[in-house]
Amino acid sequence: MREVADNQIKGGLSTEALSSYPAMINAECAQFFTKDLKLDMSNPGPKTVEIFKTMSSLIILTAARTLQGKEVRQSMDGKFAERMHHLDGGFTPLNFLFPNLPLPSYKRRDKAQKEMSDFYVNIMKKRDEGESEVSHPYPSTIKRSEVIVFETASRRVGGDIRSEREADR
């Protein structure tokens, strides 16, 4: 499995792959500014935005498009960056000392983890069943049967979230 992951990373960061990313990033930025921010030549601004939230969204969308492929990017909705933020907000020193406190940030983190897990599992199922046309060589080998699960959110002992591996034990 480690070898599969290493090959996927090497493929996604090859010279050929990297040279294709600027065009994808440019297209993604143009789409983001016109669709999400509703800015175009007829309505150039000025517009006030929350820069941290806006740039976080743009970075996640461009990274998804370049490193995970068009199918993943097209499946994302406007809440994806928010879910990432909730996941990040759930990992604090307090979390490691007291993993089961009934805090709102823990509940948001758990909900976001479940939604994101479902998002990627659905894509992997479609790939396994041949229903999804993979548009990028980097993610083409990522299938449900080969995925290496990022379990940081699932490692809470006695918590509500358990990974599939932990549930199978």
C-alpha positions in Angstrom: 0.0 0.0 0.0 2.8 2.4 0.8 4.3 1.8 -2.6 0.9 2.7 -4.3 0.7 5.9 -2.3 4.4 6.8 -3.2 3.7 6.2 -6.9 0.6 8.3 -6.7 2.4 11.2 -5.1 5.3 10.9 -7.6 2.9 10.9 -10.5 1.1 14.0 -9.2 4.3 15.9 -8.7 6.1 14.9 -11.9 7.4 17.6 -14.2 4.7 16.7 -16.8 1.9 17.0 -14.2 3.3 20.2 -12.7 3.5 21.8 -16.1 -0.2 21.1 -16.6 -1.3 22.8 -13.3 -1.0 26.5 -14.2 -3.7 26.3 -16.8 -6.0 24.4 -14.4 -5.3 26.9 -11.6 -6.0 29.8 -14.0 -9.3 28.3 -15.2 -10.3 27.4 -11.6 -9.6 31.0 -10.4 -11.5 32.5 -13.3 -14.5 30.3 -12.5 -14.3 31.1 -8.8 -14.2 34.8 -9.4 -17.1 34.8 -11.8 -19.4 32.1 -10.3 -18.6 32.3 -6.5 -17.7 36.0 -6.2 -19.9 37.1 -9.1 -17.1 39.3 -10.5 -16.7 39.8 -14.3 -15.8 42.5 -16.8 -19.4 44.0 -16.5 -19.3 43.9 -12.7 -15.6 44.3 -11.8 -16.1 45.4 -8.2 -15.2 46.7 -5.7 -16.4 43.9 -3.6 -15.8 43.2 0.1 -15.0 39.6 1.0 -13.8 37.8 4.1 -10.3 37.2 2.7 -9.3 34.3 4.9 -12.5 32.4 4.1 -12.4 33.3 0.4 -8.7 32.4 -0.1 -9.2 29.1 1.9 -12.0 28.1 -0.5 -10.0 29.1 -3.6 -6.9 27.1 -2.4 -8.9 24.0 -1.6 -10.7 24.1 -5.0 -7.5 24.6 -7.0 -5.7 21.9 -5.0 -8.6 19.5 -5.6 -8.7 20.3 -9.3 -4.9 19.8 -9.8 -4.1 17.0 -7.4 -7.3 15.0 -7.2 -8.9 15.5 -10.6 -11.8 17.1 -12.3 -14.3 14.6 -11.1 -13.5 15.3 -7.4 -13.6 19.1 -8.1 -16.9 18.9 -9.9 -18.4 17.0 -7.0 -17.4 19.6 -4.4 -19.9 22.1 -3.2 -19.5 25.5 -1.5 -19.4 23.9 2.0 -16.2 21.9 1.4 -13.9 24.6 2.7 -16.1 25.1 5.7 -15.9 21.3 6.4 -12.1 21.6 6.2 -12.2 24.5 8.6 -14.4 22.5 11.1 -12.0 19.5 10.9 -9.0 21.8 11.6 -10.9 23.5 14.5 -11.4 20.2 16.1 -7.7 19.4 16.5 -6.4 21.4 19.4 -4.2 20.4 22.4 -7.4 20.1 24.3 -8.6 17.4 21.9 -5.6 15.3 22.7 -6.0 15.7 26.4 -9.8 15.3 26.5 -10.9 13.6 23.3 -14.6 13.1 24.4 -15.7 16.4 25.7 -19.2 17.5 24.4 -17.9 20.7 22.9 -19.5 22.4 19.9 -16.2 22.3 18.0 -16.0 18.5 18.5 -19.5 18.1 17.2 -18.8 20.2 14.1 -15.5 18.3 13.5 -17.3 14.9 13.8 -20.0 16.0 11.4 -17.5 17.4 8.9 -15.4 14.2 9.1 -18.5 12.1 8.4 -19.6 14.2 5.5 -16.1 14.3 3.9 -15.6 10.6 4.4 -18.9 10.0 2.7 -17.9 12.3 -0.1 -14.7 10.4 -0.9 -16.1 7.0 -0.3 -18.8 7.7 -2.9 -16.2 8.8 -5.4 -14.1 5.7 -4.7 -17.2 3.4 -5.1 -17.9 5.0 -8.5 -14.3 4.4 -9.5 -14.4 0.8 -8.4 -17.7 0.2 -10.3 -16.3 2.0 -13.4 -19.1 4.6 -13.3 -16.6 7.5 -13.0 -14.4 8.7 -15.7 -11.1 9.7 -14.1 -9.7 12.8 -15.7 -6.2 13.0 -14.3 -3.4 10.4 -14.1 -2.6 11.1 -10.5 -6.0 10.1 -8.9 -6.7 7.4 -11.5 -5.2 4.7 -9.3 -7.0 5.8 -6.2 -9.8 3.4 -5.6 -11.6 2.3 -2.6 -9.8 -1.0 -2.5 -6.4 0.7 -2.5 -7.0 3.9 -0.4 -4.8 4.6 2.6 -7.2 6.1 5.1 -6.2 9.2 6.8 -7.5 8.3 10.3 -6.4 11.2 12.5 -10.0 12.3 13.1 -10.9 8.6 13.8 -8.3 7.8 16.4 -10.2 9.0 19.4 -10.4 6.2 21.9 -14.1 5.7 22.9 -15.2 8.5 20.5 -18.1 8.5 18.1 -16.0 8.3 15.0 -14.4 5.0 14.0 -12.7 4.2 10.8 -13.7 1.1 8.8 -10.5 -0.6 9.9 -11.3 -0.1 13.6 -14.8 -1.3 13.1 -13.6 -4.5 11.4 -11.3 -5.4 14.3 
